[in-house]
C-alpha cells in the first residue's frame, strides 16, 4: 500500500487524492433527498424503539421465559439506539441542524447511556478522529494490559457503565452547569428504566433488569470498538488524511447482528466513516466509490470478520498493547 510521507511535496499527492474522492462523494450526496440523507436514519431509530416496545410487551407476560426473552431483545434494541444515536448525534449526522443534534446527543448519551455527550464529543470526535492510533495524542484510557485476556474481553465490559460515569464526571468537573445537567439526566435515565420494569416486577428486580438492559451486550460493543483499530499501525504523528485513516482503521465484515448494534459506521464502513465522519450510517453504506478509489490509488483497505478479529486479539493479546506504545 502507498506509504505516507512527512515531506510536504509528497504530502500533496494524498491531499489531491482526497480532494478527488471528496468531489465524487459530494456529487453523490447532492443527488440525495432529505429523506435519504436523514429520514431513513430517523426511521431506523423508530424501528428500534418499536422493537424495544415489543420486547417490553413480551416481558410483561407472566412466566420466566417471557421475562428472559423480553429482556434480551429489549437490551439488543437499547444498545442499537444508544450506540448509533450517540455516535451519529456527536458527528452531527443524525439530523440536519447542529443544535438539534446536540439535543439528541443529550438524550442518547447523557440520558440513555450514562455518558456525557460533551465528554464523548471531546474524546471521540476531537481526539480519536483527529489522532487515530497516535499514542502521544490519543489517550489509551481503555487499555488494561495487566488483565487476563478473557477478563478483558468478556468480563470488564460489564463494568462499562461505571467507566463511562467516571470519565464523564472527570471531564465535566470544571464546568458545574454541564456536570449538574449530566447528573440529572443520568439519574433520570436510570429512574425511567427502573420505572418501566417496575410496572411488571418488584423494585429490586426492576433495578437488576435495568443493569442487565444496559450491560448485556456490552462485550460485543467493546469488541467492535477495539477491533476497529487494534493491531494496525501507530504513527508517531498525525499524517495526511487518507493515508492516516487507511493504515489505522479496519472494517468488520457485515453481519446483521453486529451491525444491528453498532451500525454501518462502527462495523462494515468504519474506514469510510473515518474519511467522511459527518455522513450518516445510511450514506456510508451508499458511497461505493470509496473502496474503489482507495484500491485504484494503492491505499490500504483492511476488512476482517468479527470472529477472526476476536481470535487474533486473543492469540496476540500479550503483545497488542505493547505494539501500541512503539
N, C-alpha and C positions, 0 to 999 in steps of 0.2 A: 504493500500500500504506500501511497505517497506520504512522505515524511515532512513534518513541519520544519520550518527554519526560523531562526531568530534574526536572520538578515532581512532588512527592510525591503530590499528589492525583490527578494524571493517571496516575501510575505504577500506581495501584491497579487501573485498568482492565485492563492486560495481566496483572497478577497474578491478577485474577479469571478472566480468560480461561484462564490456565494451570491454575488450580485446577479449572476446569470440564473442561478437556481431560484433566487427570490423573485425575480421578474416573472419566471414561469409560474411560480406558485401564486403570486399576486394576480396574474392574469386569470388563473382558475378561480380564485376567490371572488373576483369581480363578477363572475357569472352566477354566483350563488345568491339565493334569496335569503331574507332574514330567517325564514323557517329552516332552511338548510344550514345556515351558519349557527343559529342559536336555538331555534324552535324545537328541533329534534332532541337536543340535549335536555330541554325542559320536559319534553315528552317522556324521555327515558327516566328522568328523575321521578316523574309522576307514576310511571310504571313500577318503579322500585317502591314507591310509597304504597301503591296498591298491593304489591307483593307483601310488604310489611303488614298492612291491614289484614290481608287474607291469612297470613301466618298467625296474627293475633286472634283472629276468629277461630282458627283451629285450636290454639292454646286455650281458648275459653271453654272448650268442650270438656266434659268430665272424662277422666281417665288419664293415667300417667303417660301413655304413649302419645296422646294428643298434646300434652304439655311438652314432651321432649321434641316431637316433630315440629310443633309450632315455634318453639324457641330456637331450634336450629335454623329454620327458614327465616324467621324474623331477624336473627343475627346476620345471616347472609345478606338480606336486604339492607340492614342497618349499615354494614361495612361498605356496601356498594354506594349508598347515599353519602355516608360520611367521607369516604376517601375521595371519590370522584368529585363530590361537591366542594370539599375543602380545596382540592387541587385546582380545579377549574376557576373557582372564585378568586383564589390567590393570584392566578395568572391573568385575571380579567377576561376570561373566555367563556364563563357560564352564561352571562347575558351581555348585552351590548354596552351599557353605560358603566363607567368605573365606580361611581358611588353606589350603584345597585349591587355590583359585585362585592363591594366592601360590606354592605349589609348582609348579603347572603353568606359572606365569609364569617361574620359573627354567628350566624345561625349554624352553619355546617361545622365550624371549628370550635368556637367557644361553647356554644350551647349543646351541640350534638356529640362532639368527640373529646371534649375536655382539654383541648389545646388552644392556646391563644392564637387567633388569626394574625395578630401583629407579629408575634414571635415566629410563626410558621412562615410568614412572608419574608421576614429577615433571614431566617435560617435556610429556607428552601429557594426563594427567588433571588435574593440579593447575594447570598454566599454560594450555595450549591450550584446554581445555574451559571454563575459567572466564573467560578473557580473549581469546576468539577474535577475531583481527584487531585487537586493541588494540595499536598499535605500542609504547607505553611499557611494556606489561606482558608481551607475548609476544615473547621474543627471536627475531629473524629469522635463525636460525642456518643456514638452508638457502638464503638469498638470495645470489647472486653476480652482481650486475648488470653487472660488468665483463667477464663471459664472453660469447662469441659465443652466440647463441640456440640454434644447433644443437649446440654443445658442451654447453651447459647441459642441454638436454632429452635428448640422445642419447648423450653420452659420459660426463659426470660421474656419472651413476647407477651406472656400473660401478665407481666408487670408493667406493660407499656402505659397503662393509664396513669400510674404514679410517675413514671418517667416524663410524660407529657406535662403533667401538672408542675413538677419540679422545675423544668426548664422554662415553662411559661411564666411562672412566678419570678424566677431568677431574672428573666429578661425584662419583665414589667415593673420590677420593684422600684425603679426610679421614676416611674410615671404612675402616680397614685390613682388618678382618674381611670386610666386604662386597666390598672390592676383591679380596682373595685368593680368595674364593668365585667371584666373577665370572671372574677369570683362569683358575682351574682348570676351570670349566665351559666357558669359551670354547675352551681348548686341547683339552679332552675332546671337544667337539663337532666341531672340525676333525679331530681324530685319528680319531674314529669314521667320519666321511665318507671320509677318506683310506683307512682300513682297508677300508671297503665296496668302494670302487672298486679297491683293491689286490688284491682277490680275483680280479680279471679282467684287470687291466693292470699294467704296471710302476709303481714308485713315482713317478717324475716325471710320468707320465700321470695317475696317481691324484690327485696334487696339483693338476694342471691341471683335471681333471674336477671336483674339489671346488670350485675357484674358479668354474668355469662354472655348476655347480649352484646356487651361492649368489648368482650375479650375472646370469644370463642374462635374466631378466625384470625386472631392477631398473628399467629405464626405464619400464615400464608402471606399476609401483607408485609411482615418483616422480611420474609424470604424475597418477595418481589423487590422491595426497596434495596436489599443487599445485592441481589442478582443483577440489577440494572448497571452496576459499576464495578463490583468486586472482581479482582483478578485481571483487570485491564490496566492500562498504563497510568502512571502517576507523574505527569510532567512537573518540573520544578517551578514553572511559572506559567501564567496564562498564555496560551498560544492563539494564533488566528482561529476564527470561529469554527469553520468546517473541520480542519484537522484536529482541533482540540476535542470537539464533541464526538467525532467519529472514532478516536482512539481510546476514549474514556467511557464510552456508553455502549450498551448492548440492548437488543430487542429480545424479548422472550417469544417463542412461537405461540401463535394464537391458540387459546383454549377457552371454551365457553365459560368454564367455572372460574378460572383465574381472571379472565378478562371481565367477568361479571363483578368481581370485587374491585379490581384496580382500574378498569377501563383501558382504552387503547393507549393513552398517554403513559401509563405505567407498564404496560405489557408489550404488545406487538409493535407499537410505534414509538418507543421511547427515544430512539435516535432522532426521529422526525420531531418529536416534542422538544428535544434539546436544541435543535436547529431553529425551530419556529415555536417558541414556548407560549405564545399568545393564542394559538389555534385550539379550538375545542376538540374533544375526543373524536367527534364525527369527521371533522375536517382533516385530522391527522390520518384517519383511515382512507381518505379520498385523495390525498396529494401523492398520487402514484409516481410523479416524475422524480421524487427524491432519491429512491434507491437506484433507479436507472442512471440518474445524473452522477451519483457518487461512484457507482461501479465504472461508468464510462471514463471518469477522470482519475481513477486509480485510488480512491479513498477507501479506507477500511469500512466494512459494514458487517458487524457481528450479530449473529442471531443464533440462539440456542434454545433448547426446550427447558421447561421448568424443572423436570426431574433430573435432566442432565446437569443443570447448574447446581442443583442440590447435592448430587453425588460428587461433583467436582469440589464443592465447598467443604464437604465432609472429608474427602480424601486429602485435600490440601490445607486443612484448617490450621495446622501448626505453622504454616509459612505465609498464609494470605495476609495477615495483619502486618507481618514484618515487611512484606513486599511494599505495602503502602507507605512505609517510612523511609524507603530508599531515596 
